């Protein structure tokens, strides 16, 4: 976007090609070094949106939101004389620009980022944030804005490309392409979710390729040697079991105000002490734990697990964004989040027939907030239900080594994946 917008558009969306935006991983150097390629890719995206049917107003609102996200990332905080967070002088300009682009009041944004108020027995109690808490509020808000806008894009594409209602239900070919097993130097909540999905798909693969196929051989009287394979069902139970499963315990800790990432690990150590798939750290003060996945052992750090799982917005943010003068911002924050974490927009018409499989229920405001782990587990469950009712064909990609090295084929590593 920075490489593709004209100088006039950069000025309109209050972007500075020379600014270092906190949320850009590679920053300004990447934009300058790859400007021609990035400009061409931006033009391709805009052309694709034109072809699909996004209006100029849609694209303008979308660019405004993206620009606001970049500017919000550059809002900095400091402590005043009362040790309360306040927007620093270096962050004031970025805040005003972001508020203008989002169609909201800048002073109201400051209030939401720096303190919250509760009413107890008719008395208003104000709790000031620390600079770190203010940064968390800023990051949670920008994450929600970006995430909901992405959901709107998906909804919009599906709506524009959906066929007219047909008398007979159409056949369907679904393609599931996922990231493979992840094992990095530092593994957090995201890697745990991705690896759980891989474990679930490995179980589905084993069931169809080994268990069900061999049952067919028996029925047909085929002479064959039984194939032994590792059943990872016990490991799946350790992740998603109730009431003592890793995700259930994470949810339990997430609803305790005084819980920490370390108390979560202590709870895991106690619950899975005799589980062969779980290995606790030798240091009792460590926030690390190890899980023996089918593809190998992975050590996770629990730092940030609780905060990521809670996925909470600062009080007042949702209501403020619903009142936005930017039609896109107002729309996406008036929408509801389903139990799978997807965005359900109000008043959206469905053009195609209802597909097989369980619908994703919408979160009610009266119910307890569904955590990110809960959304992921429900989404995975619905995916597996749909796959179970289908006729699957598998294309498996095998990693020759874990170092991304060329001409290196590690026998044991490959065997563990097969």
ABEGO torsion letter per residue (X at the ends): XAAABBAAAAAAAGBBAABBBAABAAEAAAAAAAAAAAAAAAAAAAAAAAAAGBBAAAAAAAAAAAAAAAAAAABBBBBBAAGBBBBBAAAAAAAAAAAAAAGBBAAAAAAAAABBBBBBGGBBBBBBBBAAAAAAAAAAAAAAAAAAAAAAAAAAAAAAABBBBBABBBBBBBBBBBBBBBBBABBBAAAAAAAAAAAAAAAAAAAAAAAAAAAAAAAAGBBBBBBBBBBAAAAAAAAABOABBAAAAAAAAAABAABBAAAAAAAAAAAAAABAABBBBABAABABBBBBBAAEBBBBBABGAAAAAAGBBBBGAAAAAAABABAAAAAAAABBBBAAGBBBBBGBBBABBBBBEBBBBBBBAABBBBBAAAAAAAAAAAAAAAAAABBBBBBBBBBABAAGBBGBBBAAAAAAAX
